[in-house]
Amino acid sequence: MECRKIGILGGTFDPIHNAHLLLGESAREQFGLDRIIYIPNNLAHMPNRTEVSSGDIRYQMVKMAISDNPYFTCSRLEIDKPEGTYTYDTIQDLKLMYPGDELYLILGGDSIIGIDTWYRASELLKSCIILAAVREQDDLPALDKKRRELAKIYGADIRLLTFNRMDISGTEIRQRVKTGRSVRYLMPEQCIEFMCIKGLYR
């Protein structure tokens, strides 16, 4: 069977918005990925994060948001684990699910700076290709230096993903909904309708 190139894009997705979708599409296009899997996080290891929508709610919104893109899919891999999971664990589970395929972990460029402090970092960095999303205004020399350092120490394969990031955040969207302001054009219309029906973030 031919090896496929599978992108992994995790996040809180509370809610998912257009910047998340653009990031997935940019990675798919630039690196010729065959599939992008969106994985809503289980936040058991983030005790300081409060008032997060349930995993089911966030999963449903992601499913709606990606429904028109045949290259995108969504997984419950993390939210169905009540004890929580780390990125390393998720990658190991995916390697078992997709034997022989190449996994590309999509991260924000700033994540690269501290990734060697993550849980089982040395094994994580050897287990998948990492795509670091960078913008023109990012400190590219620092990111490239860190990328080369991680390659030398851990054998990490980290590639820079050019991404014209939209200035959108879940925090901004939640605040806009709470104060009765429009979120049109910040996220898919069907997700906005879903939020209204469920009364989210009010």
N, C-alpha and C positions, 0 to 999 in steps of 0.2 A: 504494500500500500504506500502511496506517495506521502511523504512527510508534509504535514500542514504547518502553517505558521499562525499561531493563535495568540492574540493580544488579550491581556488580562487587565481590566480597569476596575479597581475597587474604590469605594468611597462611601461616605455616609448617605449621599443622595437624599438629603432631607431639606428641600426636594431636589430631584434631578433637574438640571437646567440646560440651556442651549450650549453653554461652554463645555459641559461634560460630553455632549454629543459631538461637538466640533473636535474635541481632543481625540475621541475615538476614531472619527473619520480621518483626521490628519494622520494618525498613526497607521491606520489601514492603508492609506494611499501612499505615504512616504516609504513604508517598509514592505509593501505588497502582502499584507496580512490576509489570511483567508477568513478569519473570524475575529470578532471582538466580543469578549464575554464581560459584561458588567456584573460586578459582585457587590451588592449592598453589604456594608460592614456589620458585624455583630460588635457592639460597643462595650462588651463586658470588661474590656481592659482599659476603658476610658471613664473612670468613675466621676471625673469632674464634668462630664458632659451630661446635662440634665434636659428634661423635656424633649427628648428625641422621639420622633414618631416610631411606631412599632415596625419591626422588620417586615411584616406583611404589607403595611401601608406603603413603605418605601419600595418594596419589591413590585407592588402593583403599579406604582407610578413609573418605575423604570420600564416595565413591560409595555406600558402605554407609549412612553416616549420613543422607544426603539422599534415600534411595531411596523413602521414603514421602511425599515432598512434591512434587507435580507442578509447582510453581513453581521448584524448585531444580534446578540442573544443575552439572556440574563440568567443568573444562577442563584439558587438559595443556599449555596454551599456553606456560607458563613452564618446567615441568620437562623438556620435550622440547628445550630449548635448552641444550646443555652449557656454552656460554660465559656463561650467565646473561643476565639482562635487567633493565631498570629499569621502574618503574611507567609512565613516559612511553612506553616502547617497547610495553608491553603494551596501553595504551590506544590507541595508533596501530594496532596489529594488530587490535584489536577494532572500531575504526571502519571498517576495511576489510571485516571479516567481517559487520558489521551496519550497512551504509550507510543513512543516513536515520533510524536509531534514536537515542534519547537515552541516553547512558551516565551512570550515577550511581556514582561511586567511593565506597565505604563505608569510612570510616576512624575510628579512635578519636579522640576530641576532642583529646587531647594531641598528635596528629600535626600538627594545624593550626599549632601554635606554630612548628614548624621546617620546615614544608613548603616555604617559599620558599628553602630551602637544598638541596632535592632536585635530582637530575639533570634539567636542562631544565625547571626549575620554572615559568618564565613561560609556556611552551607547554603544559605539563601543566594548569596552572590555567585555561587558556582552552579546553581540549579536552573537558572533561566537567564535569558538575555534581558537587559533592562533598558527601556527607552525613557530618557530623561527629557521632559518637555521644557524647552527653553524659549525665552523671548529676547528680543534685541536689547532690552533694558536690563536683563539679568547680567550678573557678573560672570561673563563667559570664561575669562581666564581662570578664575577660581574654580568654576565647575569643571573645566577641562583638566586642571591640575589634580582635583580630587578624583576625577574619572581615571586618570593615568595612575594615580596612587593606588586606587582600588584594584586596578588591573594587575599591577605589579605584585601587590601583597596577596590578593585572593584569586587572581586569574579571572576577575569579573569582566564580562563583556557588556559595557555600558555605551550606548549610542545616543547621540543628541537628536532630539525630535524638535524640529522647528515648529513653533505653535504661536500663532497670533492670538494670544489669549484674550477672551472677552472679559470685560470688567464686571463680572456677575458672580455673586456668591449666594449660597443658601441662606446665610445670615441676613443678607439684604432682602432677599425675597420674603423670608419669614417676617421681617420687620415691616415691609411694605404691606403685606396682607394684614398684619395686626393693626396697622394704622389706616387701613382702608384705601391704600394707594394701588395703582395699576401695576400688574406684573406681565402685562401683554408684551410679547416679543422677547421676553427674558427666558421663557420656557414653552414647551409645546402646549397648544391650546387644549388638548384633551386632558392634560395634567392640571391645567387651571380649572377646568370644569370639575374634575375629580376632587380637587381641594375644596371647591365651593360646596359640593354635595356633602363631603365629609366634615366640613367646618374646620379644616386644619388651620393651625397657626393663629387663630383668632383669640 
